[in-house]
Amino acid sequence: MPEPTSRTPQQPTVDVLVVGGGPTGLTLACDLARRGVRTHVIEATEHLPAGSRGKSLQARTLEAFDDLGVIDAVQAAGAPFPPMQTWRDGERGGEWQLIEPDPEAPVSCQPQQWLIPQWRTQEILRDRLLELGGTLECGARLVSLTQTDTHVTAEVARPDGGRRLMTVPYLVGADGSHSSVRESLGIAMKGEDRGLRSAVVSDVRVRGLDRDHWHIWPDDPPGELLLCPLPGTADFQLNAKITGDEFTATAETVRTLVAERTHLPPDAVTEVVWSSFYRPRTALAERFRQGRVFLAGDAAHLHPPGGGQGLNIGVQDAYNLGWKLGQVIARGAPDTLLDSYEAERRPAAAGVLDLSTRLYRAGRRPEDGKQSRFRGKVCHLLSVHYRDSELSADTRALGSPTGVRAGDRAPDLPCVTADGPCPNLFGLLRGPDFTLLAVNCAPPRATPGVRTHHVTGGPLAGELGTGLFLIRPDHHIGLAADSPEHVERYLARVGLPSSET
């Protein structure tokens, strides 16, 4: 018999309750746990969600994963995207690249795209979370939540059928497009489907295809179908757009799709490992914060799968929110710091919605170099900036002579410091702290919680110009200044003490 709900909320033993164990929730939990923030994740499914789903990791996501200590595992489990192989009437056509690297993109040590099944990304993040001391509870779902000025109380249904009340300082809803957190808050999603065609995505095993190409049967009647080999598995990810809003994704219907749209016979599909039918739409939550509760990932914004933006935007939500919650909870920063999460991330998500829709409508046009170049320009997220944020301040007397401004992602360039040469800036930035770069000027006195590097030369010095540059934990430039006094005032806003005397 199910255990009744305890009506006495537990005393807080958790600082942040994360609802949702997908990439967004797990990224956030990892970032919080490494800061000493007690973090618990609940996931409604009995196991982490299955399926290759969002298989494309973009450069900015890989930079965050490098910082969180999982890049080696992600690289080992993935691979570069293979070239596209067109098929017509059972014959091979041309080879082409779906995404051409953008030569004008900001420099990054990470590839602009990386292929890895989403279920594997989630496993890697889960393992890192547990290593950092965070906790994950599968089969637990949010029933309801209430909040006051000081805490959030969540009713959680446990895997054993019982229920419990959890009281936490903060709660984050990263529980997907049908977010129970968003519904509990009464936050509306604004958007429209814009007539986007429904689609099926499946993980299948197929005989008779090489694994060196991403195979495409173009969008001629009866419709486009793609099969992409998934590294580290025997599976292909199948994508096919569907006419109409009804489709039951079963082994039989998936095999029929393959037989109708390719030269392969139905029995070429030897196994359907996982399958899902979806109706893509674009939508944006009216708010990303309500009191002590936040929305992130698909709970806050919905993207069609064009360009693989959904997972990557969600990871950037988490990477933005994590350091801010950490400063408030562990460093005593004012709660108002958390207002900058919505102010920065909602416009960033809105800016990607239209691009995702354009890419989804376009499909994958064989050997269309113009489209491949367009995909390359929009599918790395390296140019997203927060220049208009209240957390971005440029107090230099001469402004920005080189074009790099506060709010920009810091340039990941080689540099020379007082300790010697460094092959790339982000190697100096790893970890949960702020970093102060004194570029061709004397570094100020040390500040607890801030790493200081005296940059004396190299491409980075030329790109930034002379001055003091305070880099946030998410790699964005918070402050560009001439004076140490400006640095101290900025640090006070984010919960860090004055310089040591």
C-alpha positions as CSV (number, residue, x, y, z in Angstrom):
1,M,0.0,0.0,0.0
2,P,1.5,3.4,-0.9
3,E,2.9,5.3,2.0
4,P,0.9,8.5,2.7
5,T,2.4,11.9,2.1
6,S,4.3,13.4,5.0
7,R,2.7,16.8,5.6
8,T,5.7,18.0,7.5
9,P,8.2,19.4,5.1
10,Q,11.8,18.1,5.5
11,Q,14.3,20.6,6.8
12,P,16.5,21.7,3.9
13,T,19.3,19.2,3.3
14,V,19.3,20.3,-0.4
15,D,20.1,23.8,-1.7
16,V,18.7,23.3,-5.2
17,L,16.1,20.7,-6.4
18,V,16.4,20.2,-10.1
19,V,13.4,18.6,-11.8
20,G,14.4,16.8,-14.9
21,G,17.4,14.5,-15.6
22,G,18.1,15.4,-19.2
23,P,21.2,17.2,-20.4
24,T,20.0,20.6,-19.1
25,G,19.2,19.4,-15.6
26,L,22.3,17.3,-15.3
27,T,24.6,20.1,-16.6
28,L,23.2,22.5,-14.1
29,A,23.5,19.9,-11.3
30,C,27.2,19.2,-12.1
31,D,27.9,22.9,-12.1
32,L,26.3,23.4,-8.8
33,A,27.8,20.4,-7.2
34,R,31.3,21.4,-8.0
35,R,30.6,24.7,-6.2
36,G,29.7,22.9,-3.0
37,V,26.0,23.5,-3.6
38,R,23.9,20.6,-2.3
39,T,22.0,19.5,-5.4
40,H,19.3,16.8,-5.9
41,V,17.9,15.8,-9.3
42,I,14.6,14.0,-9.7
43,E,13.7,12.3,-13.0
44,A,10.2,11.1,-13.7
45,T,11.3,8.1,-15.8
46,E,12.6,5.0,-14.1
47,H,15.9,5.3,-16.0
48,L,17.5,8.2,-17.8
49,P,15.6,9.0,-20.9
50,A,16.4,6.7,-23.8
51,G,17.1,7.6,-27.4
52,S,19.8,9.3,-29.4
53,R,17.5,12.4,-29.7
54,G,19.8,15.5,-29.7
55,K,22.9,14.0,-31.2
56,S,24.8,17.1,-32.2
57,L,26.9,19.0,-29.6
58,Q,28.0,22.4,-30.7
59,A,31.3,24.1,-29.9
60,R,29.9,26.3,-27.1
61,T,28.4,23.2,-25.4
62,L,31.8,21.4,-25.7
63,E,33.5,24.3,-24.1
64,A,31.1,24.1,-21.1
65,F,31.7,20.3,-20.9
66,D,35.5,20.9,-20.9
67,D,35.0,23.3,-18.0
68,L,32.8,20.7,-16.1
69,G,35.4,18.0,-16.5
70,V,33.6,15.7,-19.0
71,I,35.1,16.6,-22.3
72,D,37.5,13.5,-22.4
73,A,34.5,11.2,-22.0
74,V,32.4,13.0,-24.5
75,Q,35.2,12.9,-27.1
76,A,35.9,9.2,-26.5
77,A,32.2,8.4,-26.9
78,G,31.6,10.5,-30.0
79,A,33.0,11.3,-33.4
80,P,33.0,14.0,-36.1
81,F,29.9,14.1,-38.3
82,P,30.4,11.9,-41.4
83,P,29.7,13.3,-44.9
84,M,26.2,13.1,-46.3
85,Q,25.6,10.4,-48.9
86,T,22.7,11.0,-51.3
87,W,20.8,8.0,-52.7
88,R,18.5,8.1,-55.8
89,D,16.8,5.1,-57.3
90,G,19.1,2.8,-55.4
91,E,22.3,4.4,-56.7
92,R,24.7,6.5,-54.8
93,G,24.8,10.2,-55.6
94,G,27.2,12.8,-54.4
95,E,28.9,13.3,-51.1
96,W,28.5,16.6,-49.3
97,Q,28.8,18.2,-45.9
98,L,25.6,19.1,-44.1
99,I,27.4,21.7,-42.0
100,E,30.4,23.5,-43.4
101,P,32.7,24.9,-40.6
102,D,32.3,28.7,-40.4
103,P,35.7,30.3,-41.1
104,E,34.5,33.6,-39.6
105,A,33.4,32.0,-36.3
106,P,35.2,33.0,-33.1
107,V,38.2,30.8,-32.4
108,S,37.5,27.7,-30.3
109,C,39.7,24.7,-29.4
110,Q,36.6,22.6,-29.8
111,P,35.1,21.3,-33.0
112,Q,32.0,23.3,-34.2
113,Q,30.0,20.0,-34.2
114,W,30.4,16.7,-32.4
115,L,28.3,13.6,-32.9
116,I,27.2,11.6,-29.8
117,P,23.9,10.0,-28.9
118,Q,22.0,12.0,-26.3
119,W,21.6,9.0,-24.0
120,R,25.4,8.7,-23.8
121,T,25.8,12.4,-23.0
122,Q,23.3,12.0,-20.2
123,E,25.2,9.0,-18.8
124,I,28.5,10.9,-18.8
125,L,26.9,13.9,-17.0
126,R,25.2,11.5,-14.5
127,D,28.5,9.9,-13.7
128,R,30.1,13.3,-13.2
129,L,27.3,14.5,-11.0
130,L,27.7,11.5,-8.7
131,E,31.4,11.9,-8.6
132,L,31.0,15.5,-7.5
133,G,28.6,14.5,-4.7
134,G,25.3,15.4,-6.2
135,T,22.4,13.0,-6.2
136,L,19.9,11.7,-8.8
137,E,16.6,10.0,-8.1
138,C,14.9,8.3,-11.1
139,G,11.3,7.3,-11.0
140,A,10.5,10.4,-8.8
141,R,8.2,13.1,-10.2
142,L,7.0,16.5,-9.1
143,V,3.4,16.6,-8.0
144,S,3.0,20.2,-6.9
145,L,5.0,23.1,-5.6
146,T,4.4,26.2,-3.5
147,Q,6.8,28.9,-2.5
148,T,7.3,31.8,-0.1
149,D,9.9,34.6,0.1
150,T,12.4,32.2,1.7
151,H,11.9,28.7,0.3
152,V,10.1,26.4,-2.1
153,T,8.1,23.3,-1.0
154,A,7.8,20.5,-3.5
155,E,5.6,17.5,-3.2
156,V,7.5,14.6,-4.8
157,A,6.0,11.2,-5.7
158,R,8.6,8.5,-5.0
159,P,9.4,5.4,-6.9
160,D,7.9,3.2,-4.1
161,G,4.5,4.9,-4.4
162,G,4.9,7.1,-1.4
163,R,5.1,10.9,-1.4
164,R,7.3,13.4,0.5
165,L,7.5,17.1,0.9
166,M,10.9,18.7,0.2
167,T,11.7,22.3,1.3
168,V,14.6,23.9,-0.6
169,P,15.9,27.4,-1.1
170,Y,15.6,27.1,-4.9
171,L,14.0,24.8,-7.5
172,V,14.8,24.6,-11.3
173,G,12.4,23.1,-13.8
174,A,14.4,21.4,-16.5
175,D,11.6,18.9,-17.2
176,G,11.0,19.3,-20.9
177,S,8.4,20.6,-23.2
178,H,5.5,19.4,-21.0
179,S,7.0,20.9,-17.9
180,S,5.1,20.2,-14.7
181,V,7.1,23.0,-13.1
182,R,6.0,25.5,-15.7
183,E,2.4,24.3,-15.4
184,S,2.5,24.6,-11.6
185,L,3.7,28.2,-11.9
186,G,1.0,29.0,-14.5
187,I,3.6,30.4,-17.0
188,A,2.3,30.5,-20.5
189,M,4.3,29.4,-23.6
190,K,4.0,31.9,-26.4
191,G,4.5,30.6,-29.9
192,E,3.0,28.8,-32.9
193,D,3.8,25.7,-34.9
194,R,4.1,27.7,-38.1
195,G,2.9,24.8,-40.1
196,L,6.0,22.6,-39.4
197,R,5.7,19.0,-40.5
198,S,5.6,16.3,-37.9
199,A,8.4,13.8,-37.8
200,V,9.6,10.5,-36.5
201,V,13.0,9.8,-35.0
202,S,14.2,6.3,-34.2
203,D,17.3,4.4,-33.3
204,V,17.5,1.4,-35.6
205,R,19.8,-1.3,-36.7
206,V,20.1,-1.7,-40.5
207,R,21.8,-4.2,-42.8
208,G,23.3,-3.1,-46.1
209,L,24.5,0.4,-45.3
210,D,28.1,1.5,-44.6
211,R,28.7,3.4,-41.4
212,D,31.1,6.0,-43.0
213,H,28.2,8.2,-44.3
214,W,25.1,10.0,-43.1
215,H,22.7,8.5,-45.7
216,I,19.9,10.6,-47.2
217,W,17.0,9.8,-49.5
218,P,15.9,13.3,-50.7
219,D,12.6,15.0,-50.2
220,D,10.9,13.7,-53.2
221,P,7.6,11.7,-52.9
222,P,7.0,9.9,-50.7
223,G,9.3,12.0,-48.5
224,E,12.8,12.6,-47.1
225,L,14.5,10.0,-44.9
226,L,17.9,10.0,-43.2
227,L,20.0,7.4,-41.5
228,C,23.0,8.6,-39.5
229,P,25.4,6.1,-37.9
230,L,25.8,6.6,-34.1
231,P,29.3,6.3,-32.8
232,G,30.0,3.6,-30.1
233,T,26.9,1.7,-31.1
234,A,25.5,-0.5,-33.9
235,D,22.6,1.9,-34.4
236,F,21.6,4.5,-36.9
237,Q,19.4,7.4,-36.1
238,L,16.5,7.6,-38.5
239,N,14.8,10.9,-39.2
240,A,11.7,11.2,-41.5
241,K,9.1,14.0,-41.8
242,I,5.5,12.8,-41.8
243,T,2.4,14.3,-43.4
244,G,-0.3,14.7,-40.9
245,D,-0.4,14.7,-37.1
246,E,-0.9,11.1,-36.4
247,F,1.7,8.4,-36.5
248,T,2.2,5.4,-34.2
249,A,5.9,4.8,-34.0
250,T,6.3,1.0,-33.9
251,A,8.8,-1.4,-35.3
252,E,6.4,-2.3,-38.1
253,T,5.6,1.3,-39.1
254,V,9.3,2.3,-39.0
255,R,10.2,-0.7,-41.2
256,T,7.4,0.4,-43.6
257,L,8.9,3.9,-43.8
258,V,12.3,2.6,-44.7
259,A,10.8,0.4,-47.4
260,E,8.7,3.2,-48.9
261,R,11.4,5.9,-48.9
262,T,14.6,4.0,-49.6
263,H,15.9,1.2,-51.8
264,L,16.2,-1.0,-48.7
265,P,13.7,-3.9,-48.1
266,P,11.7,-3.9,-44.8
267,D,13.8,-6.7,-43.3
268,A,16.9,-4.5,-43.7
269,V,15.8,-3.0,-40.4
270,T,16.8,-5.8,-38.1
271,E,15.9,-4.0,-34.8
272,V,14.1,-0.8,-33.7
273,V,15.8,0.1,-30.5
274,W,13.8,3.2,-29.7
275,S,11.3,5.4,-31.6
276,S,9.4,8.6,-31.1
277,F,6.9,10.8,-33.0
278,Y,6.8,14.5,-32.5
279,R,5.1,17.6,-33.7
280,P,7.7,20.4,-33.7
281,R,6.8,23.9,-32.7
282,T,8.5,27.1,-31.6
283,A,7.5,28.6,-28.3
284,L,9.0,30.8,-25.6
285,A,8.0,30.9,-21.9
286,E,6.7,34.3,-20.8
287,R,9.1,34.2,-17.9
288,F,12.2,32.2,-17.0
289,R,12.0,33.0,-13.3
290,Q,9.1,33.3,-10.8
291,G,10.3,33.9,-7.3
292,R,12.6,31.1,-6.3
293,V,11.8,28.9,-9.2
294,F,13.5,28.9,-12.6
295,L,12.8,27.3,-16.0
296,A,15.6,26.0,-18.2
297,G,15.9,24.0,-21.5
298,D,12.8,22.8,-23.2
299,A,10.7,23.9,-20.2
300,A,11.6,27.5,-21.1
301,H,11.8,27.4,-24.9
302,L,10.9,24.9,-27.7
303,H,12.9,24.7,-30.9
304,P,12.3,22.5,-34.0
305,P,15.2,20.1,-34.3
306,G,16.8,22.0,-37.3
307,G,20.5,22.6,-36.4
308,G,20.3,20.6,-33.2
309,Q,19.8,23.9,-31.2
310,G,17.4,22.6,-28.4
311,L,19.9,20.6,-26.4
312,N,22.7,23.1,-26.9
313,I,20.6,26.1,-25.9
314,G,19.5,24.2,-22.8
315,V,23.1,23.5,-21.7
316,Q,23.9,27.2,-22.1
317,D,20.9,28.0,-19.8
318,A,22.4,25.7,-17.2
319,Y,25.9,27.1,-17.6
320,N,24.5,30.6,-17.1
321,L,22.3,29.9,-14.1
322,G,24.7,27.6,-12.3
323,W,27.4,30.1,-11.4
324,K,24.8,32.6,-10.4
325,L,23.0,30.2,-8.0
326,G,26.4,29.3,-6.7
327,Q,27.3,32.9,-5.9
328,V,24.0,33.5,-4.1
329,I,24.0,30.2,-2.1
330,A,27.7,29.7,-1.4
331,R,29.1,33.2,-1.6
332,G,26.3,35.4,-0.2
333,A,25.6,37.4,-3.4
334,P,22.3,39.2,-3.4
335,D,19.3,37.3,-4.7
336,T,18.9,40.0,-7.3
337,L,21.9,38.6,-9.2
338,L,19.5,35.8,-10.3
339,D,17.3,38.3,-12.2
340,S,20.1,38.4,-14.8
341,Y,19.4,34.8,-15.8
342,E,16.1,35.6,-17.5
343,A,17.5,39.0,-18.8
344,E,20.4,37.2,-20.6
345,R,19.0,33.8,-21.6
346,R,15.5,34.7,-22.8
347,P,16.7,37.0,-25.6
348,A,19.4,34.4,-26.5
349,A,16.8,31.7,-26.8
350,A,14.4,33.9,-28.8
351,G,17.2,34.7,-31.2
352,V,17.7,31.1,-32.0
353,L,14.0,30.2,-32.5
354,D,13.7,31.7,-36.0
355,L,17.0,30.2,-37.1
356,S,15.9,26.8,-36.0
357,T,12.6,27.1,-37.8
358,R,14.3,28.2,-41.1
359,L,16.7,25.2,-40.9
360,Y,13.9,22.7,-40.2
361,R,11.8,24.0,-43.1
362,A,14.8,23.8,-45.4
363,G,15.5,20.2,-44.7
364,R,18.7,18.8,-45.9
365,R,19.1,19.8,-49.5
366,P,21.7,17.6,-51.2
367,E,24.9,19.3,-52.2
368,D,23.4,22.8,-51.4
369,G,26.6,24.6,-50.5
370,K,24.8,27.8,-49.6
371,Q,22.6,26.0,-47.0
372,S,25.6,24.1,-45.6
373,R,27.5,27.4,-45.1
374,F,24.4,28.9,-43.5
375,R,24.2,26.0,-41.1
376,G,27.8,26.4,-40.3
377,K,27.3,30.1,-39.3
378,V,24.4,29.5,-37.0
379,C,25.2,26.1,-35.4
380,H,28.1,26.8,-33.0
381,L,26.6,29.4,-30.6
382,L,30.1,31.0,-30.2
383,S,28.8,34.5,-31.1
384,V,26.0,34.7,-28.4
385,H,26.7,37.7,-26.2
386,Y,25.2,39.5,-23.2
387,R,26.3,43.1,-24.1
388,D,23.0,44.5,-23.0
389,S,23.1,42.8,-19.6
390,E,23.3,44.7,-16.3
391,L,26.2,42.4,-15.6
392,S,28.2,43.7,-18.5
393,A,30.2,46.9,-17.8
394,D,32.9,48.6,-19.8
395,T,34.4,51.5,-17.9
396,R,37.5,52.0,-20.1
397,A,38.2,55.6,-20.9
398,L,38.8,54.8,-24.5
399,G,36.0,52.3,-24.8
400,S,36.6,49.2,-26.9
401,P,39.4,50.0,-29.4
402,T,39.6,46.3,-30.6
403,G,35.8,45.6,-30.9
404,V,35.8,43.1,-28.0
405,R,33.2,44.3,-25.5
406,A,31.9,43.4,-22.0
407,G,29.3,40.7,-22.4
408,D,31.1,39.0,-25.2
409,R,32.4,35.4,-24.9
410,A,36.1,35.8,-24.1
411,P,38.4,35.1,-27.1
412,D,39.8,31.6,-26.7
413,L,43.3,32.6,-28.0
414,P,46.9,31.8,-27.1
415,C,48.6,34.2,-24.8
416,V,51.8,34.8,-22.8
417,T,51.5,35.3,-19.1
418,A,53.9,36.0,-16.4
419,D,54.0,32.3,-15.8
420,G,54.8,31.5,-19.4
421,P,53.0,30.7,-22.7
422,C,49.5,29.3,-22.7
423,P,48.0,27.6,-25.8
424,N,44.5,28.9,-25.2
425,L,42.7,31.2,-22.7
426,F,40.0,28.7,-21.7
427,G,42.7,26.4,-20.3
428,L,43.3,29.2,-17.7
429,L,39.6,29.6,-17.1
430,R,38.7,26.0,-16.1
431,G,37.0,25.9,-12.7
432,P,34.2,27.6,-10.9
433,D,35.8,30.9,-10.2
434,F,36.0,34.3,-11.8
435,T,39.3,35.1,-13.6
436,L,40.9,38.6,-13.8
437,L,43.2,39.2,-16.8
438,A,45.6,42.1,-16.4
439,V,46.6,42.7,-20.0
440,N,49.7,44.7,-20.5
441,C,49.2,46.5,-17.1
442,A,50.0,45.9,-13.5
443,P,47.7,43.3,-11.8
444,P,45.8,44.5,-8.7
445,R,46.0,42.9,-5.3
446,A,44.7,39.4,-5.0
447,T,41.0,38.8,-4.3
448,P,39.7,35.6,-2.7
449,G,37.6,33.7,-5.2
450,V,39.3,35.4,-8.2
451,R,42.2,34.0,-10.1
452,T,44.5,36.7,-11.6
453,H,46.7,36.3,-14.6
454,H,49.1,38.9,-15.9
455,V,48.9,38.7,-19.7
456,T,52.0,40.2,-21.4
457,G,51.7,39.1,-25.0
458,G,50.3,36.8,-27.6
459,P,47.2,37.0,-29.8
460,L,44.9,37.4,-26.8
461,A,46.6,40.5,-25.7
462,G,46.3,42.0,-29.2
463,E,42.6,41.0,-29.3
464,L,41.7,42.5,-25.9
465,G,43.9,45.5,-25.8
466,T,45.3,47.0,-22.6
467,G,43.2,46.9,-19.4
468,L,41.6,44.7,-16.7
469,F,39.2,42.1,-17.9
470,L,37.1,40.2,-15.4
471,I,35.9,36.9,-16.9
472,R,32.8,35.3,-15.5
473,P,32.7,31.6,-14.7
474,D,30.8,31.0,-18.0
475,H,33.6,32.5,-20.1
476,H,31.8,35.8,-20.8
477,I,33.5,39.2,-20.1
478,G,31.8,40.8,-17.2
479,L,33.9,43.9,-16.9
480,A,36.5,45.7,-19.0
481,A,38.2,48.4,-17.0
482,D,41.2,50.6,-16.5
483,S,41.0,50.9,-12.7
484,P,41.2,48.2,-9.9
485,E,38.4,50.2,-8.1
486,H,36.0,49.3,-10.8
487,V,36.9,45.6,-10.4
488,E,36.2,45.8,-6.7
489,R,32.8,47.4,-7.2
490,Y,31.9,44.8,-9.7
491,L,33.0,41.9,-7.5
492,A,30.8,43.2,-4.6
493,R,27.8,42.9,-6.9
494,V,28.4,39.2,-7.4
495,G,29.2,38.3,-3.7
496,L,33.0,38.5,-3.7
497,P,35.0,40.4,-1.0
498,S,37.4,43.2,-1.6
499,S,41.0,42.8,-2.4
500,E,43.3,41.4,0.3
501,T,45.5,44.0,2.0
